[in-house]
Amino acid sequence: MMPNGWEKKAFGEIVKLSKTKYNPMKSDRCFPCIELEHIAQGTGQILGSAPASSLASIKNKFQAGDIIFGKLRPYLRKYASPTFEGVCSSEIWVFDPTNKVTNPYLFQFVQTDKFISEANKSAGSKMPRADWGVVSEMVVPLPPISEQQKVAKILSTWDEAINTTDRLIDNSKQQKKALMQQLLTGKKRLFDESGKQFEGELDEYKIRDLFELRGRVGWKGYSKEDLRSSGPLAIGGTQVSKHHRITLKKPVYLSTEKFDESPEIKLENGDIILVKTGNTIGKSAIYDPAIGDATINPNTVILRQVNPKVDIYYFHEIMKGEHFQKVLWDFVAVGAQPSVNQKNIYSMKVLLPTLQEQKKISKILSILNQEIELFEKQLADLNQEKKALMQQLLTGKRRVKV
């Protein structure tokens, strides 16, 4: 049942596709050009642009405040409302709304699961594109203009909070990156407990001097008969999160018998797990016995400390850094599945200050990690709150006072 004052309209009745084009070969004006890579996924943010004068193909033209939507791979959720006049790729729709719908309300509607679902009913498999014939027939519950304006204003406050939090995350990551480049190379030194600045050259070590690598060469992994619904854990790339921690969202459990067959790869307190095979090479985590008994999968290797001169938490920060990741990926052998040879991992070099300075550095970086994760949790909560509110406001289940 439609809310009072609302009406049902086909999307194609309230929105047309703009037919205004821009030909860089026949125009003296140079506009900023938005390509698909310039639109962030699922946030509506524009990440940049290119000068249209440097391009040769005909583009779609848009005005400030227009709504644009990436029709190529629509599941990527690439939409935006530019605040400037410009042009965009022919793979991006520019919507031309009728007087039945406002641009701010339309911007919120194209973010809904309903719209994305219809856009995903696309043509093509390798390069799927949204089909206007399908999208234009989608039925839209539409409130009066005054209510559209109020709903869009309410939801825009969530957008502002989401964008602010996203910027805080980006700034925090940049600050941590800059600090890591200073601290982990010795360009910036901390102070000891007496207030004296640490000094002296950092010592260079190969990983073989600091850790023993434990894994199994030629190992194909566990069979279905080895798996259980509970028991000791098998940690692989899927169980290592983007925050470089062990996650139990998709746990793999083994039989006790299988677990006991390979004591050499049972995880011990302080072991570092490194993904060495697959598309997530370089992800790592420090094992905590609190999660229970665990071992590794074939795509991971154990780094077990053998030298007391290294702090595992400091070394783990090195592993997460850009330099370590770049060197590691330089060793990747491309085949049926990308992989890194354990000998190459052993040969990698790191710089270490004294153990006392390592501990101080890792403590500072740990605080920054916690700050970033707190912002990321806030961002996830805001997105969830907005999604729930959209489901209420854009369907009329919850009305606003105009």
Secondary structure, DSSP 8 states (H G I E B T S, - for coil): ---TT-EEEEHHHHEEE---EE-TTS-S---EEE-GGGB-TTT--B---EEGGG--S-EEEE-TT-EEEE-BSGGG--EE--SS-EEE-TTEEEEEE-TTS-HHHHHHHTTSHHHHHHHTS-B-SSS-B--HHHHTT-EEEE--HHHHHHHHHHHHHHHHHHHHHHHHHHHHHHHHHHHHHHHTTTSS--B-TTS-B--S--EEEEGGGTEEEE--TT-----GGGEEEEEEEEE-GGGB-TTSSB--SS--EE-HHHHHH-GGG---TT-EEEE-BSTTTT-EEE--GGG-SEEE-TTEEEEEE--TTS-HHHHHHHHHSHHHHHHHHHT-B-SSS-B--HHHHHH-EEEE--HHHHHHHHHHHHHHHHHHHHHHHHHHHHHHHHHHHHHHHTTTSS----
